[in-house]
Amino acid sequence: MEKQATRDAYGKALVELGKKYNDVVVLDADLSKSTKTSDFAKEFPERFINAGIAEQNMIGMAAGLAAAGKKVFASSFAVFAAGRAFEQVRNSVAYARLNVKICASHAGITVGEDGGSHQAVEDIAVMRAVPNMTVVVPADGVSTKKAVFAVYEHEGPVYMRLGRPAVPLIYDERLDFKIGKGIELRSGKDVTLIACGIMVGKALEAAELLAKEGIEASVIDMHTIKPLDEELIIRKAEETGAILTLEEHSIIGGLGGAVCEVVSEKCPVLVKRMGIKDLFGQSGKPDELMEYYGLTVGHIMNNVHNLLEIKP
């Protein structure tokens, strides 16, 4: 199966976007080779700014450019974009509803050997809590490209979460990507798997294996965490009566927490959250870390079995 890292797809999509729109400006905090904004820098050096190792300044610059009418894409590692620059993101960008698109790479534990200090496992929760902020977590290279164009058209600030490792391509170019609208990739009556990012592909793989056991699982790509597709969540809750959320992020405040908020208020059913259990990451190979933190296909299947045992 063909694979592509979402950060690689982001870099290529920026170049396409820059060719189409002259108001696109890209900023980076001295990590352009890693975030792949270096592709844009080579093509449009006059519209690229390396702010240096100064994420707060980068976001402040992005806010100023956006206030002057530019569509600004600002990139760094997720742990710095959501953490180190939080005050500027909150007060300079979100408070003013400016067109700054914060596209943060190297999110989650699949950063690997860089270790816990560089593995953002709380960034979705942090950005989701900021008023006016839209939060997008694409699942593969195709949806990342579509998301880049969608967030350009979107009025207001966006936080887009990208990953380091290559992941299987799920979609083709026919994908109709809409912010705030989840995608039902597979329909089933027994349980609903709601996933984002790297976990979407694993959810699909698990659903295939569960089908061989006679278990019909729906699979939802909830690529937009905010605004959340409440209508789709409620419909699947009513249809299946059990939900398993999947994310490479803390179970506190991320996709799982968002889904629980909707379900508990509007359609109470069983929900189990699968993600990082209030822990920091650590250094290791990505696959080993996914196993250690319980984020493999096997873990998905075990959680589904456990859910179905207690489902009314």
C-alpha positions in Angstrom: 0.0 0.0 0.0 1.3 3.4 -1.0 2.3 5.6 2.0 3.0 9.3 2.5 3.7 11.4 5.6 1.2 14.1 6.2 4.0 16.6 6.7 5.3 15.7 3.2 1.9 16.1 1.7 1.6 19.5 3.4 4.9 20.8 1.9 3.7 19.8 -1.6 0.3 21.2 -1.1 1.7 24.6 0.0 3.6 24.9 -3.3 0.3 24.2 -5.3 -1.5 26.7 -3.1 1.2 29.3 -3.6 1.0 29.0 -7.4 -2.7 29.5 -7.3 -2.9 32.4 -4.7 -0.6 35.3 -4.4 -1.7 36.2 -0.9 -0.2 33.1 0.7 2.7 33.7 3.0 4.6 30.9 4.8 6.5 31.2 8.1 8.7 28.7 9.9 10.7 28.6 13.1 14.0 27.2 11.7 12.5 23.8 11.1 11.6 24.1 7.4 13.4 20.9 6.3 11.4 18.9 8.9 8.1 20.6 8.5 8.6 20.6 4.7 7.9 24.3 4.3 11.3 24.3 2.6 9.4 23.2 -0.6 7.6 26.5 -0.6 10.7 28.5 0.3 12.5 27.2 -2.8 9.6 28.1 -5.0 8.6 31.4 -3.5 11.5 32.8 -1.5 9.9 36.3 -1.4 6.9 34.9 0.4 8.7 32.8 2.9 10.1 34.0 6.3 12.3 31.9 8.6 11.6 33.5 12.0 14.4 31.5 13.6 14.1 29.6 16.8 11.5 32.1 18.1 8.0 30.6 17.9 6.4 33.4 19.8 7.9 36.0 17.4 6.8 33.8 14.4 3.1 33.8 15.5 3.3 37.5 16.2 4.6 38.1 12.7 2.0 35.9 11.3 -0.7 37.9 13.1 0.6 41.1 11.6 0.8 39.8 8.1 -2.8 38.4 8.4 -4.0 41.8 9.7 -2.5 43.3 6.6 -4.6 40.9 4.4 -2.3 37.9 3.9 -3.3 34.2 4.3 -0.5 33.0 6.6 0.7 29.4 7.1 2.9 29.2 10.2 4.7 25.9 10.9 6.8 24.4 13.7 6.8 21.2 15.7 3.4 20.7 17.5 5.0 20.9 20.9 6.3 24.4 20.2 3.5 25.7 18.1 0.8 24.8 20.6 3.0 25.1 23.7 5.8 27.7 23.5 3.7 30.1 21.4 0.4 29.6 23.2 0.0 33.2 24.5 0.6 34.7 21.0 -1.8 32.1 19.4 -4.5 33.0 21.9 -4.2 36.8 22.2 -2.7 37.8 18.8 -4.3 35.3 16.5 -7.5 33.7 17.9 -8.8 36.7 19.9 -8.6 38.8 16.7 -10.0 36.0 14.4 -7.1 36.4 12.0 -6.3 34.2 9.0 -3.3 32.4 10.5 -3.2 28.7 9.8 -0.9 27.0 12.3 0.2 23.8 10.7 2.2 21.8 13.3 4.1 18.7 12.4 5.8 16.0 14.5 2.7 15.5 16.7 2.2 12.5 18.9 4.4 9.7 20.0 5.4 8.7 16.4 8.0 11.4 16.5 9.9 8.5 18.0 13.5 8.9 19.2 13.1 12.6 19.8 11.5 11.6 23.1 8.8 13.0 25.4 10.0 16.6 25.3 9.2 16.7 21.6 6.1 14.5 21.5 3.0 16.7 21.7 0.3 14.6 23.3 -1.9 17.5 24.6 -1.9 19.9 21.6 -5.4 19.1 20.4 -6.8 19.7 23.8 -5.0 23.0 24.2 -6.0 24.3 20.8 -9.5 23.0 21.0 -10.1 25.1 24.1 -9.1 28.4 22.4 -12.2 30.4 21.3 -12.4 30.9 17.5 -9.9 28.2 16.7 -10.7 25.4 14.2 -8.8 22.1 14.8 -8.1 19.8 11.9 -6.2 16.4 12.0 -6.0 14.8 8.5 -5.5 11.1 8.2 -3.4 10.7 5.1 -1.5 12.6 2.3 -4.6 13.1 0.1 -6.7 14.5 2.9 -3.8 16.7 4.0 -3.6 18.3 0.6 -7.4 18.8 0.5 -7.3 20.2 4.1 -4.6 22.8 3.1 -6.9 24.2 0.4 -9.9 24.0 2.7 -8.2 26.0 5.5 -7.1 28.6 3.0 -10.7 29.2 2.1 -11.8 29.1 5.8 -12.1 32.5 7.5 -10.3 32.6 10.8 -7.5 30.8 12.6 -6.9 27.1 12.2 -4.7 24.6 14.0 -3.8 21.6 11.7 -1.9 18.6 13.2 0.5 16.7 11.1 2.7 13.7 11.6 6.3 12.6 10.9 6.0 8.9 9.7 4.6 7.8 6.4 1.0 6.5 6.7 -1.1 4.5 4.2 -3.1 6.5 1.7 -6.8 6.1 2.4 -8.3 8.5 -0.1 -7.9 9.4 -3.7 -8.2 12.8 -5.4 -12.0 12.5 -5.6 -12.2 13.2 -1.8 -14.6 16.0 -1.0 -13.0 17.4 2.2 -15.2 19.7 4.2 -14.2 21.3 7.5 -16.6 20.2 10.3 -17.9 17.2 8.4 -16.6 13.7 9.4 -16.4 10.9 6.8 -18.0 7.5 7.2 -15.5 5.1 5.6 -17.2 1.9 6.6 -20.7 1.2 7.9 -21.6 -1.4 10.6 -24.3 -2.1 13.1 -22.3 -3.4 16.1 -19.8 -0.6 17.1 -18.5 2.7 15.8 -14.8 3.5 15.6 -14.3 7.3 15.5 -10.7 8.1 14.7 -8.4 10.9 13.6 -4.9 11.2 12.1 -2.8 8.0 12.0 -5.4 6.0 13.9 -7.9 6.1 10.9 -5.9 3.7 8.9 -5.5 1.4 11.9 -9.3 1.6 12.6 -10.0 0.4 9.0 -7.5 -2.4 9.4 -9.1 -3.5 12.6 -12.6 -3.3 11.1 -11.5 -5.7 8.3 -10.3 -8.2 10.9 -13.4 -7.8 13.1 -15.6 -8.5 10.1 -14.0 -11.9 9.8 -15.2 -12.6 13.3 -18.7 -11.5 12.4 -18.4 -8.1 14.1 -19.7 -5.2 11.9 -17.8 -1.9 12.8 -18.5 1.5 11.4 -15.4 3.6 10.8 -15.5 7.4 11.0 -12.6 9.7 10.0 -13.3 12.7 12.3 -10.7 14.9 10.7 -12.2 18.0 12.3 -12.1 18.0 16.1 -13.5 21.5 16.2 -16.2 22.2 15.0 -17.2 18.6 15.7 -19.6 16.8 13.4 -22.2 16.3 16.2 -24.9 15.1 13.7 -22.8 12.2 12.5 -21.7 11.2 16.0 -25.3 11.1 17.3 -26.5 9.1 14.3 -23.8 6.5 14.8 -24.5 6.4 18.5 -28.1 5.6 17.8 -27.3 3.0 15.1 -24.6 1.1 17.0 -25.0 1.9 20.7 -21.3 1.7 21.4 -18.4 4.0 20.4 -14.6 3.6 20.5 -12.6 6.7 20.0 -9.0 6.5 18.6 -6.3 9.1 18.8 -2.5 9.5 19.0 -3.1 12.0 21.8 -4.1 12.2 25.4 -7.5 10.8 26.2 -8.0 14.0 28.2 -9.5 16.8 26.2 -8.9 15.5 22.7 -11.1 13.6 20.2 -12.3 11.2 22.9 -13.3 13.9 25.3 -15.0 15.9 22.5 -17.1 12.9 21.5 -18.0 12.1 25.1 -19.3 15.6 25.6 -21.6 15.3 22.7 -22.8 11.8 23.5 -23.4 12.4 27.2 -25.6 15.4 26.5 -27.5 14.3 23.4 -27.4 10.5 23.1 -26.0 8.6 26.0 -24.3 5.3 24.9 -21.2 3.4 25.9 -18.0 5.2 24.9 -14.4 4.0 25.4 -11.5 6.4 24.8 -8.4 4.9 23.3 -5.3 7.1 23.4 -2.4 8.2 25.6 -3.5 7.7 29.2 -2.3 10.8 31.0 1.3 10.1 30.3 4.2 11.8 28.6 5.9 10.1 25.6 9.4 8.7 25.6 12.2 7.9 23.2 11.8 4.8 21.1 10.9 3.6 17.6 7.4 4.7 16.5 6.0 1.1 16.2 7.4 0.1 19.6 5.8 3.2 21.2 2.5 2.6 19.6 2.6 -0.9 21.1 3.7 0.3 24.5 0.9 2.9 24.7 -1.7 0.5 23.5 -2.4 2.0 20.0 -2.1 -1.0 17.7 -4.7 -2.8 15.6 -4.6 -5.6 18.2 -5.5 -3.1 21.0 -8.4 -1.8 18.9 -9.8 -5.3 18.5 -9.4 -6.0 22.2 -11.2 -2.8 23.1 -14.0 -3.6 20.8 -14.4 -7.0 22.3 -14.6 -5.5 25.8 -17.1 -2.9 24.7 -19.4 -5.5 23.1 -19.3 -7.6 26.3 -20.9 -4.8 28.3 -23.0 -3.3 25.6 -26.7 -3.5 26.5 
